[in-house]
Amino acid sequence: MLLSADSVASLSPTANCAEDMLMKRLLIVAHTPSVNTLALCHAVLRGAEHEDIEAVECIVKTPFEAGPGDILACDGIVLGTTENLGTMSGALKDFFDRSYYGVLEEKQGLPCALYIRAGHDGTGTRRAVESIVTGLRWRWVQDPLIFRGKWQEAFISQAEELGMTLAAGLDNGLF
């Protein structure tokens, strides 16, 4: 079948669908109960949306908004949590409780990263999240970042780098 120029032009929405299929989706699930944790989330997003990253769409949701459908639709995930009583936030735990079995078989090998805003040492929080991620069989792209103690402006650049690392890896087909 021969197509006229008008017929080809009418196919552009299909062409956009093909382009969208090449686009990777990075899900950022972050608990942000304070100005500082919100700044960390924004920094991760800013890094992930770096101008050199061309084919990654970023979706940011709170743990209460995100669910199994979001995980199933993503190609990589960044988790952000506070340290609460030596473990992850209840919000992130709720996210895992609602999502775990719905994604267990389908998303093995999902590239992931974690950052923790810890007033103390963050090791209990790290251990708790790592245990769940191990069960899900997701793949760490780097060691979790733990922002310990009093707020430091250096946390922002480290969070940006985390977002950029995961997005660049998706963009370049590394994960």
Residue, then its C-alpha position, 0 to 999 in steps of 0.5 A: m500500500l502506498l501512502s501519500a504525504d498527507s497519510v504519513a503526516s496523519l501517522s505522526p501520533t503513531a510515530n510519537c508512540a514509537e518515540d515514547m516507547l524509547m523513553k525510559r521512566l524514572l520513578i522517585v518515591a520520596h517521603t518529604p515531611s520537612v523543608n530539608t527532605l523536600a529540598l533533597c527530593h527536588a535535588v534528585l529530580r533536578g539531577a535526573e532532569h539534567e540537560d544531557i539526559e534526553a530520554v528519561e521521563c521523571i515521575v515524583k510521588t509521595p509514598f502514599e500516592a505511589g503504588p504497584g502500578d507506578i512501579l510496573a510502569c517505571d524503568g528505575i526507582v529512587l526511594g527517599t525516606t527519613e529515619n524514624l525511630g531507627t527505621m524507614s518512615g511509616a509512609l515508605k513502609d506503607f508503600f512497600d506493604r501495598s506494592y510488594y506482592g503486586v510487583l514481586e515477579e514482574k520487576q525483578g532486576l529493577p534499577c534502584a537507589l536510596y537516600i536517607r535523611a537521618g538525624h542519627d546514623g541511618t543504619g537501621t533504616r538502610r538495613a530495613v529498606e535493603s531487606i525489602v529490596t533484596g526480597l524484591r530482587w531489585r538491583w542497586v545502582q550505587d550504595p545508599l546515601i545516608f545524609r547524617g546529622k545536622w543539615q549540610e548544604a553538601f547534601i543537595s549536590q550529593a542528591e543531585e548526583l544520585g538522580m543524575t546517576l540513575a537517569a543517565g544510566l537509564d538514558n544510556g542503556l546501562f540499566 
